[in-house]
Amino acid sequence: MSRYMPITGLDCNVPSLLIDTEAPLDVLHETAAFRIRSATQLLETFALHEVAQALVISLRDGCDLLDVIGRHLRA
């Protein structure tokens, strides 16, 4: 695996956003958790729709799991 991996959210020939695969786990975890929390909060604004609510529940569960992992990483 190369050190820098392009994010998969963008489909382009020359990626400009990369993940440092050798970054400390706590840094990678916090970055992922922040992005998931941000998406969850945005989805909650659309929570009037049943599909959005189902997605919010799954994302919240994922955030809870990431919080537990983060606590273990920082310990």
PDB file of N, CA, C and O in Angstrom:
ATOM      1  N   MET A   1       0.855  -1.171   0.000  1.00  0.00           N
ATOM      2  CA  MET A   1       0.000   0.000   0.000  1.00  0.00           C
ATOM      3  C   MET A   1       0.905   1.239   0.000  1.00  0.00           C
ATOM      4  O   MET A   1       1.875   1.317   0.754  1.00  0.00           O
ATOM      5  N   SER A   2       0.572   2.180  -0.844  1.00  0.00           N
ATOM      6  CA  SER A   2       1.355   3.417  -0.859  1.00  0.00           C
ATOM      7  C   SER A   2       0.968   4.280   0.344  1.00  0.00           C
ATOM      8  O   SER A   2      -0.105   4.117   0.926  1.00  0.00           O
ATOM      9  N   ARG A   3       1.858   5.192   0.696  1.00  0.00           N
ATOM     10  CA  ARG A   3       1.617   6.008   1.890  1.00  0.00           C
ATOM     11  C   ARG A   3       0.391   6.898   1.734  1.00  0.00           C
ATOM     12  O   ARG A   3      -0.391   7.042   2.674  1.00  0.00           O
ATOM     13  N   TYR A   4       0.212   7.496   0.562  1.00  0.00           N
ATOM     14  CA  TYR A   4      -0.901   8.424   0.373  1.00  0.00           C
ATOM     15  C   TYR A   4      -1.962   7.787  -0.515  1.00  0.00           C
ATOM     16  O   TYR A   4      -1.684   7.366  -1.638  1.00  0.00           O
ATOM     17  N   MET A   5      -3.166   7.725   0.002  1.00  0.00           N
ATOM     18  CA  MET A   5      -4.280   7.096  -0.691  1.00  0.00           C
ATOM     19  C   MET A   5      -5.322   8.167  -1.016  1.00  0.00           C
ATOM     20  O   MET A   5      -5.739   8.906  -0.124  1.00  0.00           O
ATOM     21  N   PRO A   6      -5.749   8.264  -2.276  1.00  0.00           N
ATOM     22  CA  PRO A   6      -6.777   9.261  -2.593  1.00  0.00           C
ATOM     23  C   PRO A   6      -8.111   8.894  -1.939  1.00  0.00           C
ATOM     24  O   PRO A   6      -8.456   7.718  -1.823  1.00  0.00           O
ATOM     25  N   ILE A   7      -8.854   9.922  -1.514  1.00  0.00           N
ATOM     26  CA  ILE A   7     -10.184   9.641  -0.970  1.00  0.00           C
ATOM     27  C   ILE A   7     -11.069   9.151  -2.107  1.00  0.00           C
ATOM     28  O   ILE A   7     -10.885   9.542  -3.260  1.00  0.00           O
ATOM     29  N   THR A   8     -12.022   8.302  -1.779  1.00  0.00           N
ATOM     30  CA  THR A   8     -12.859   7.712  -2.824  1.00  0.00           C
ATOM     31  C   THR A   8     -14.092   8.552  -3.128  1.00  0.00           C
ATOM     32  O   THR A   8     -14.842   8.239  -4.053  1.00  0.00           O
ATOM     33  N   GLY A   9     -14.309   9.608  -2.364  1.00  0.00           N
ATOM     34  CA  GLY A   9     -15.486  10.445  -2.571  1.00  0.00           C
ATOM     35  C   GLY A   9     -15.432  11.281  -3.832  1.00  0.00           C
ATOM     36  O   GLY A   9     -16.455  11.792  -4.287  1.00  0.00           O
ATOM     37  N   LEU A  10     -14.249  11.425  -4.397  1.00  0.00           N
ATOM     38  CA  LEU A  10     -14.087  12.213  -5.619  1.00  0.00           C
ATOM     39  C   LEU A  10     -13.606  11.307  -6.741  1.00  0.00           C
ATOM     40  O   LEU A  10     -12.675  10.523  -6.559  1.00  0.00           O
ATOM     41  N   ASP A  11     -14.232  11.415  -7.881  1.00  0.00           N
ATOM     42  CA  ASP A  11     -13.833  10.616  -9.029  1.00  0.00           C
ATOM     43  C   ASP A  11     -13.148  11.539 -10.032  1.00  0.00           C
ATOM     44  O   ASP A  11     -13.811  12.194 -10.837  1.00  0.00           O
ATOM     45  N   CYS A  12     -11.812  11.588  -9.978  1.00  0.00           N
ATOM     46  CA  CYS A  12     -11.082  12.447 -10.893  1.00  0.00           C
ATOM     47  C   CYS A  12      -9.750  11.786 -11.255  1.00  0.00           C
ATOM     48  O   CYS A  12      -9.287  10.881 -10.560  1.00  0.00           O
ATOM     49  N   ASN A  13      -9.153  12.240 -12.332  1.00  0.00           N
ATOM     50  CA  ASN A  13      -7.893  11.660 -12.805  1.00  0.00           C
ATOM     51  C   ASN A  13      -6.705  12.043 -11.936  1.00  0.00           C
ATOM     52  O   ASN A  13      -5.786  11.244 -11.759  1.00  0.00           O
ATOM     53  N   VAL A  14      -6.711  13.249 -11.394  1.00  0.00           N
ATOM     54  CA  VAL A  14      -5.608  13.718 -10.554  1.00  0.00           C
ATOM     55  C   VAL A  14      -6.179  14.063  -9.177  1.00  0.00           C
ATOM     56  O   VAL A  14      -6.689  15.166  -8.977  1.00  0.00           O
ATOM     57  N   PRO A  15      -6.098  13.127  -8.228  1.00  0.00           N
ATOM     58  CA  PRO A  15      -6.672  13.388  -6.905  1.00  0.00           C
ATOM     59  C   PRO A  15      -5.905  14.475  -6.169  1.00  0.00           C
ATOM     60  O   PRO A  15      -4.676  14.525  -6.213  1.00  0.00           O
ATOM     61  N   SER A  16      -6.646  15.341  -5.493  1.00  0.00           N
ATOM     62  CA  SER A  16      -6.002  16.409  -4.721  1.00  0.00           C
ATOM     63  C   SER A  16      -6.209  16.223  -3.217  1.00  0.00           C
ATOM     64  O   SER A  16      -5.539  16.876  -2.417  1.00  0.00           O
ATOM     65  N   LEU A  17      -7.110  15.356  -2.834  1.00  0.00           N
ATOM     66  CA  LEU A  17      -7.335  15.063  -1.422  1.00  0.00           C
ATOM     67  C   LEU A  17      -6.849  13.646  -1.149  1.00  0.00           C
ATOM     68  O   LEU A  17      -7.335  12.677  -1.732  1.00  0.00           O
ATOM     69  N   LEU A  18      -5.877  13.551  -0.246  1.00  0.00           N
ATOM     70  CA  LEU A  18      -5.246  12.272   0.024  1.00  0.00           C
ATOM     71  C   LEU A  18      -5.283  11.950   1.509  1.00  0.00           C
ATOM     72  O   LEU A  18      -5.329  12.846   2.351  1.00  0.00           O
ATOM     73  N   ILE A  19      -5.262  10.661   1.819  1.00  0.00           N
ATOM     74  CA  ILE A  19      -5.183  10.194   3.194  1.00  0.00           C
ATOM     75  C   ILE A  19      -3.764   9.694   3.422  1.00  0.00           C
ATOM     76  O   ILE A  19      -3.246   8.897   2.640  1.00  0.00           O
ATOM     77  N   ASP A  20      -3.138  10.164   4.494  1.00  0.00           N
ATOM     78  CA  ASP A  20      -1.813   9.681   4.871  1.00  0.00           C
ATOM     79  C   ASP A  20      -2.015   8.377   5.633  1.00  0.00           C
ATOM     80  O   ASP A  20      -2.419   8.399   6.795  1.00  0.00           O
ATOM     81  N   THR A  21      -1.742   7.250   5.002  1.00  0.00           N
ATOM     82  CA  THR A  21      -1.989   5.946   5.615  1.00  0.00           C
ATOM     83  C   THR A  21      -1.045   5.666   6.778  1.00  0.00           C
ATOM     84  O   THR A  21      -1.245   4.694   7.506  1.00  0.00           O
ATOM     85  N   GLU A  22      -0.037   6.485   6.965  1.00  0.00           N
ATOM     86  CA  GLU A  22       0.905   6.308   8.069  1.00  0.00           C
ATOM     87  C   GLU A  22       0.666   7.312   9.208  1.00  0.00           C
ATOM     88  O   GLU A  22       1.450   7.387  10.153  1.00  0.00           O
ATOM     89  N   ALA A  23      -0.422   8.076   9.105  1.00  0.00           N
ATOM     90  CA  ALA A  23      -0.763   9.019  10.181  1.00  0.00           C
ATOM     91  C   ALA A  23      -1.133   8.227  11.431  1.00  0.00           C
ATOM     92  O   ALA A  23      -1.573   7.082  11.326  1.00  0.00           O
ATOM     93  N   PRO A  24      -0.958   8.821  12.611  1.00  0.00           N
ATOM     94  CA  PRO A  24      -1.337   8.124  13.844  1.00  0.00           C
ATOM     95  C   PRO A  24      -2.820   7.743  13.832  1.00  0.00           C
ATOM     96  O   PRO A  24      -3.659   8.480  13.315  1.00  0.00           O
ATOM     97  N   LEU A  25      -3.124   6.582  14.410  1.00  0.00           N
ATOM     98  CA  LEU A  25      -4.509   6.099  14.419  1.00  0.00           C
ATOM     99  C   LEU A  25      -5.474   7.071  15.061  1.00  0.00           C
ATOM    100  O   LEU A  25      -6.607   7.216  14.602  1.00  0.00           O
ATOM    101  N   ASP A  26      -5.036   7.748  16.131  1.00  0.00           N
ATOM    102  CA  ASP A  26      -5.961   8.680  16.781  1.00  0.00           C
ATOM    103  C   ASP A  26      -6.299   9.855  15.876  1.00  0.00           C
ATOM    104  O   ASP A  26      -7.416  10.372  15.928  1.00  0.00           O
ATOM    105  N   VAL A  27      -5.361  10.281  15.053  1.00  0.00           N
ATOM    106  CA  VAL A  27      -5.614  11.376  14.111  1.00  0.00           C
ATOM    107  C   VAL A  27      -6.568  10.911  13.018  1.00  0.00           C
ATOM    108  O   VAL A  27      -7.510  11.627  12.677  1.00  0.00           O
ATOM    109  N   LEU A  28      -6.337   9.724  12.465  1.00  0.00           N
ATOM    110  CA  LEU A  28      -7.236   9.180  11.436  1.00  0.00           C
ATOM    111  C   LEU A  28      -8.636   8.980  12.008  1.00  0.00           C
ATOM    112  O   LEU A  28      -9.633   9.292  11.355  1.00  0.00           O
ATOM    113  N   HIS A  29      -8.703   8.463  13.218  1.00  0.00           N
ATOM    114  CA  HIS A  29      -9.996   8.240  13.866  1.00  0.00           C
ATOM    115  C   HIS A  29     -10.754   9.545  14.052  1.00  0.00           C
ATOM    116  O   HIS A  29     -11.933   9.637  13.710  1.00  0.00           O
ATOM    117  N   GLU A  30     -10.077  10.561  14.597  1.00  0.00           N
ATOM    118  CA  GLU A  30     -10.746  11.840  14.867  1.00  0.00           C
ATOM    119  C   GLU A  30     -11.228  12.492  13.578  1.00  0.00           C
ATOM    120  O   GLU A  30     -12.301  13.095  13.550  1.00  0.00           O
ATOM    121  N   THR A  31     -10.448  12.375  12.517  1.00  0.00           N
ATOM    122  CA  THR A  31     -10.853  12.943  11.228  1.00  0.00           C
ATOM    123  C   THR A  31     -12.091  12.237  10.695  1.00  0.00           C
ATOM    124  O   THR A  31     -13.028  12.890  10.235  1.00  0.00           O
ATOM    125  N   ALA A  32     -12.101  10.912  10.754  1.00  0.00           N
ATOM    126  CA  ALA A  32     -13.265  10.147  10.289  1.00  0.00           C
ATOM    127  C   ALA A  32     -14.492  10.462  11.136  1.00  0.00           C
ATOM    128  O   ALA A  32     -15.588  10.660  10.611  1.00  0.00           O
ATOM    129  N   ALA A  33     -14.297  10.505  12.444  1.00  0.00           N
ATOM    130  CA  ALA A  33     -15.423  10.786  13.341  1.00  0.00           C
ATOM    131  C   ALA A  33     -16.009  12.168  13.065  1.00  0.00           C
ATOM    132  O   ALA A  33     -17.229  12.334  13.055  1.00  0.00           O
ATOM    133  N   PHE A  34     -15.150  13.157  12.843  1.00  0.00           N
ATOM    134  CA  PHE A  34     -15.628  14.510  12.556  1.00  0.00           C
ATOM    135  C   PHE A  34     -16.461  14.539  11.281  1.00  0.00           C
ATOM    136  O   PHE A  34     -17.524  15.158  11.241  1.00  0.00           O
ATOM    137  N   ARG A  35     -15.973  13.867  10.239  1.00  0.00           N
ATOM    138  CA  ARG A  35     -16.701  13.870   8.965  1.00  0.00           C
ATOM    139  C   ARG A  35     -18.046  13.163   9.100  1.00  0.00           C
ATOM    140  O   ARG A  35     -19.044  13.610   8.535  1.00  0.00           O
ATOM    141  N   ILE A  36     -18.073  12.067   9.841  1.00  0.00           N
ATOM    142  CA  ILE A  36     -19.335  11.342  10.025  1.00  0.00           C
ATOM    143  C   ILE A  36     -20.306  12.160  10.872  1.00  0.00           C
ATOM    144  O   ILE A  36     -21.499  12.206  10.572  1.00  0.00           O
ATOM    145  N   ARG A  37     -19.804  12.811  11.938  1.00  0.00           N
ATOM    146  CA  ARG A  37     -20.678  13.664  12.756  1.00  0.00           C
ATOM    147  C   ARG A  37     -21.251  14.814  11.926  1.00  0.00           C
ATOM    148  O   ARG A  37     -22.428  15.148  12.058  1.00  0.00           O
ATOM    149  N   SER A  38     -20.432  15.412  11.082  1.00  0.00           N
ATOM    150  CA  SER A  38     -20.901  16.518  10.242  1.00  0.00           C
ATOM    151  C   SER A  38     -22.004  16.057   9.301  1.00  0.00           C
ATOM    152  O   SER A  38     -23.019  16.737   9.148  1.00  0.00           O
ATOM    153  N   ALA A  39     -21.811  14.914   8.679  1.00  0.00           N
ATOM    154  CA  ALA A  39     -22.834  14.379   7.776  1.00  0.00           C
ATOM    155  C   ALA A  39     -24.109  14.036   8.537  1.00  0.00           C
ATOM    156  O   ALA A  39     -25.216  14.257   8.045  1.00  0.00           O
ATOM    157  N   THR A  40     -23.946  13.501   9.731  1.00  0.00           N
ATOM    158  CA  THR A  40     -25.108  13.158  10.550  1.00  0.00           C
ATOM    159  C   THR A  40     -25.903  14.406  10.915  1.00  0.00           C
ATOM    160  O   THR A  40     -27.131  14.411  10.825  1.00  0.00           O
ATOM    161  N   GLN A  41     -25.214  15.454  11.322  1.00  0.00           N
ATOM    162  CA  GLN A  41     -25.906  16.692  11.686  1.00  0.00           C
ATOM    163  C   GLN A  41     -26.633  17.293  10.491  1.00  0.00           C
ATOM    164  O   GLN A  41     -27.738  17.817  10.634  1.00  0.00           O
ATOM    165  N   LEU A  42     -26.022  17.222   9.322  1.00  0.00           N
ATOM    166  CA  LEU A  42     -26.689  17.723   8.123  1.00  0.00           C
ATOM    167  C   LEU A  42     -27.922  16.884   7.813  1.00  0.00           C
ATOM    168  O   LEU A  42     -28.981  17.424   7.493  1.00  0.00           O
ATOM    169  N   LEU A  43     -27.785  15.571   7.907  1.00  0.00           N
ATOM    170  CA  LEU A  43     -28.928  14.698   7.645  1.00  0.00           C
ATOM    171  C   LEU A  43     -30.063  14.936   8.623  1.00  0.00           C
ATOM    172  O   LEU A  43     -31.234  14.823   8.260  1.00  0.00           O
ATOM    173  N   GLU A  44     -29.722  15.267   9.866  1.00  0.00           N
ATOM    174  CA  GLU A  44     -30.766  15.516  10.864  1.00  0.00           C
ATOM    175  C   GLU A  44     -31.647  16.697  10.485  1.00  0.00           C
ATOM    176  O   GLU A  44     -32.793  16.770  10.927  1.00  0.00           O
ATOM    177  N   THR A  45     -31.146  17.614   9.687  1.00  0.00           N
ATOM    178  CA  THR A  45     -31.976  18.735   9.254  1.00  0.00           C
ATOM    179  C   THR A  45     -33.054  18.266   8.272  1.00  0.00           C
ATOM    180  O   THR A  45     -34.055  18.950   8.057  1.00  0.00           O
ATOM    181  N   PHE A  46     -32.831  17.089   7.682  1.00  0.00           N
ATOM    182  CA  PHE A  46     -33.808  16.517   6.756  1.00  0.00           C
ATOM    183  C   PHE A  46     -34.583  15.378   7.392  1.00  0.00           C
ATOM    184  O   PHE A  46     -35.217  14.591   6.689  1.00  0.00           O
ATOM    185  N   ALA A  47     -34.540  15.280   8.710  1.00  0.00           N
ATOM    186  CA  ALA A  47     -35.091  14.126   9.418  1.00  0.00           C
ATOM    187  C   ALA A  47     -36.608  14.015   9.328  1.00  0.00           C
ATOM    188  O   ALA A  47     -37.185  13.086   9.893  1.00  0.00           O
ATOM    189  N   LEU A  48     -37.259  14.927   8.640  1.00  0.00           N
ATOM    190  CA  LEU A  48     -38.709  14.812   8.456  1.00  0.00           C
ATOM    191  C   LEU A  48     -39.053  13.650   7.537  1.00  0.00           C
ATOM    192  O   LEU A  48     -40.173  13.139   7.558  1.00  0.00           O
ATOM    193  N   HIS A  49     -38.093  13.244   6.742  1.00  0.00           N
ATOM    194  CA  HIS A  49     -38.320  12.129   5.820  1.00  0.00           C
ATOM    195  C   HIS A  49     -37.885  10.820   6.481  1.00  0.00           C
ATOM    196  O   HIS A  49     -36.869  10.779   7.175  1.00  0.00           O
ATOM    197  N   GLU A  50     -38.650   9.762   6.267  1.00  0.00           N
ATOM    198  CA  GLU A  50     -38.374   8.486   6.921  1.00  0.00           C
ATOM    199  C   GLU A  50     -37.016   7.915   6.518  1.00  0.00           C
ATOM    200  O   GLU A  50     -36.318   7.342   7.355  1.00  0.00           O
ATOM    201  N   VAL A  51     -36.635   8.061   5.265  1.00  0.00           N
ATOM    202  CA  VAL A  51     -35.345   7.531   4.814  1.00  0.00           C
ATOM    203  C   VAL A  51     -34.209   8.273   5.496  1.00  0.00           C
ATOM    204  O   VAL A  51     -33.243   7.654   5.943  1.00  0.00           O
ATOM    205  N   ALA A  52     -34.313   9.575   5.578  1.00  0.00           N
ATOM    206  CA  ALA A  52     -33.269  10.360   6.240  1.00  0.00           C
ATOM    207  C   ALA A  52     -33.160   9.958   7.699  1.00  0.00           C
ATOM    208  O   ALA A  52     -32.054   9.875   8.233  1.00  0.00           O
ATOM    209  N   GLN A  53     -34.285   9.709   8.352  1.00  0.00           N
ATOM    210  CA  GLN A  53     -34.260   9.310   9.755  1.00  0.00           C
ATOM    211  C   GLN A  53     -33.552   7.969   9.926  1.00  0.00           C
ATOM    212  O   GLN A  53     -32.793   7.790  10.878  1.00  0.00           O
ATOM    213  N   ALA A  54     -33.789   7.032   9.021  1.00  0.00           N
ATOM    214  CA  ALA A  54     -33.108   5.734   9.096  1.00  0.00           C
ATOM    215  C   ALA A  54     -31.604   5.900   8.922  1.00  0.00           C
ATOM    216  O   ALA A  54     -30.821   5.223   9.589  1.00  0.00           O
ATOM    217  N   LEU A  55     -31.200   6.792   8.037  1.00  0.00           N
ATOM    218  CA  LEU A  55     -29.774   7.053   7.839  1.00  0.00           C
ATOM    219  C   LEU A  55     -29.158   7.706   9.069  1.00  0.00           C
ATOM    220  O   LEU A  55     -28.032   7.387   9.451  1.00  0.00           O
ATOM    221  N   VAL A  56     -29.890   8.609   9.677  1.00  0.00           N
ATOM    222  CA  VAL A  56     -29.401   9.279  10.886  1.00  0.00           C
ATOM    223  C   VAL A  56     -29.162   8.255  11.992  1.00  0.00           C
ATOM    224  O   VAL A  56     -28.150   8.327  12.690  1.00  0.00           O
ATOM    225  N   ILE A  57     -30.067   7.316  12.158  1.00  0.00           N
ATOM    226  CA  ILE A  57     -29.906   6.297  13.196  1.00  0.00           C
ATOM    227  C   ILE A  57     -28.638   5.491  12.954  1.00  0.00           C
ATOM    228  O   ILE A  57     -27.869   5.263  13.888  1.00  0.00           O
ATOM    229  N   SER A  58     -28.408   5.060  11.731  1.00  0.00           N
ATOM    230  CA  SER A  58     -27.204   4.285  11.410  1.00  0.00           C
ATOM    231  C   SER A  58     -25.940   5.108  11.627  1.00  0.00           C
ATOM    232  O   SER A  58     -24.955   4.603  12.165  1.00  0.00           O
ATOM    233  N   LEU A  59     -25.962   6.362  11.216  1.00  0.00           N
ATOM    234  CA  LEU A  59     -24.793   7.218  11.400  1.00  0.00           C
ATOM    235  C   LEU A  59     -24.530   7.484  12.874  1.00  0.00           C
ATOM    236  O   LEU A  59     -23.375   7.499  13.299  1.00  0.00           O
ATOM    237  N   ARG A  60     -25.578   7.694  13.660  1.00  0.00           N
ATOM    238  CA  ARG A  60     -25.403   7.918  15.098  1.00  0.00           C
ATOM    239  C   ARG A  60     -24.775   6.689  15.754  1.00  0.00           C
ATOM    240  O   ARG A  60     -23.891   6.815  16.602  1.00  0.00           O
ATOM    241  N   ASP A  61     -25.238   5.496  15.357  1.00  0.00           N
ATOM    242  CA  ASP A  61     -24.641   4.265  15.890  1.00  0.00           C
ATOM    243  C   ASP A  61     -23.157   4.201  15.535  1.00  0.00           C
ATOM    244  O   ASP A  61     -22.328   3.842  16.372  1.00  0.00           O
ATOM    245  N   GLY A  62     -22.828   4.547  14.300  1.00  0.00           N
ATOM    246  CA  GLY A  62     -21.430   4.565  13.872  1.00  0.00           C
ATOM    247  C   GLY A  62     -20.613   5.565  14.672  1.00  0.00           C
ATOM    248  O   GLY A  62     -19.471   5.282  15.032  1.00  0.00           O
ATOM    249  N   CYS A  63     -21.178   6.724  14.953  1.00  0.00           N
ATOM    250  CA  CYS A  63     -20.495   7.735  15.770  1.00  0.00           C
ATOM    251  C   CYS A  63     -20.243   7.202  17.178  1.00  0.00           C
ATOM    252  O   CYS A  63     -19.166   7.411  17.736  1.00  0.00           O
ATOM    253  N   ASP A  64     -21.220   6.522  17.747  1.00  0.00           N
ATOM    254  CA  ASP A  64     -21.054   5.951  19.082  1.00  0.00           C
ATOM    255  C   ASP A  64     -19.916   4.936  19.091  1.00  0.00           C
ATOM    256  O   ASP A  64     -19.094   4.923  20.007  1.00  0.00           O
ATOM    257  N   LEU A  65     -19.875   4.092  18.073  1.00  0.00           N
ATOM    258  CA  LEU A  65     -18.802   3.102  17.980  1.00  0.00           C
ATOM    259  C   LEU A  65     -17.442   3.773  17.817  1.00  0.00           C
ATOM    260  O   LEU A  65     -16.464   3.355  18.437  1.00  0.00           O
ATOM    261  N   LEU A  66     -17.378   4.807  16.989  1.00  0.00           N
ATOM    262  CA  LEU A  66     -16.118   5.536  16.818  1.00  0.00           C
ATOM    263  C   LEU A  66     -15.686   6.202  18.112  1.00  0.00           C
ATOM    264  O   LEU A  66     -14.490   6.270  18.394  1.00  0.00           O
ATOM    265  N   ASP A  67     -16.622   6.692  18.901  1.00  0.00           N
ATOM    266  CA  ASP A  67     -16.280   7.295  20.192  1.00  0.00           C
ATOM    267  C   ASP A  67     -15.622   6.277  21.118  1.00  0.00           C
ATOM    268  O   ASP A  67     -14.648   6.590  21.802  1.00  0.00           O
ATOM    269  N   VAL A  68     -16.161   5.054  21.138  1.00  0.00           N
ATOM    270  CA  VAL A  68     -15.587   4.012  21.978  1.00  0.00           C
ATOM    271  C   VAL A  68     -14.176   3.668  21.499  1.00  0.00           C
ATOM    272  O   VAL A  68     -13.257   3.537  22.308  1.00  0.00           O
ATOM    273  N   ILE A  69     -14.006   3.523  20.178  1.00  0.00           N
ATOM    274  CA  ILE A  69     -12.687   3.228  19.612  1.00  0.00           C
ATOM    275  C   ILE A  69     -11.708   4.350  19.953  1.00  0.00           C
ATOM    276  O   ILE A  69     -10.560   4.093  20.318  1.00  0.00           O
ATOM    277  N   GLY A  70     -12.166   5.581  19.833  1.00  0.00           N
ATOM    278  CA  GLY A  70     -11.314   6.734  20.131  1.00  0.00           C
ATOM    279  C   GLY A  70     -10.845   6.727  21.566  1.00  0.00           C
ATOM    280  O   GLY A  70      -9.684   7.036  21.837  1.00  0.00           O
ATOM    281  N   ARG A  71     -11.728   6.380  22.501  1.00  0.00           N
ATOM    282  CA  ARG A  71     -11.347   6.322  23.907  1.00  0.00           C
ATOM    283  C   ARG A  71     -10.254   5.280  24.132  1.00  0.00           C
ATOM    284  O   ARG A  71      -9.312   5.499  24.895  1.00  0.00           O
ATOM    285  N   HIS A  72     -10.400   4.136  23.447  1.00  0.00           N
ATOM    286  CA  HIS A  72      -9.380   3.080  23.572  1.00  0.00           C
ATOM    287  C   HIS A  72      -8.051   3.527  22.955  1.00  0.00           C
ATOM    288  O   HIS A  72      -6.986   3.230  23.496  1.00  0.00           O
ATOM    289  N   LEU A  73      -8.111   4.233  21.836  1.00  0.00           N
ATOM    290  CA  LEU A  73      -6.884   4.698  21.192  1.00  0.00           C
ATOM    291  C   LEU A  73      -6.144   5.716  22.044  1.00  0.00           C
ATOM    292  O   LEU A  73      -4.913   5.727  22.073  1.00  0.00           O
ATOM    293  N   ARG A  74      -6.898   6.581  22.746  1.00  0.00           N
ATOM    294  CA  ARG A  74      -6.277   7.615  23.566  1.00  0.00           C
ATOM    295  C   ARG A  74      -5.766   7.079  24.907  1.00  0.00           C
ATOM    296  O   ARG A  74      -4.952   7.721  25.570  1.00  0.00           O
ATOM    297  N   ALA A  75      -6.255   5.895  25.299  1.00  0.00           N
ATOM    298  CA  ALA A  75      -5.867   5.322  26.598  1.00  0.00           C
ATOM    299  C   ALA A  75      -4.430   4.792  26.575  1.00  0.00           C
ATOM    300  O   ALA A  75      -3.945   4.279  27.583  1.00  0.00           O
TER     301      ALA A  75
END
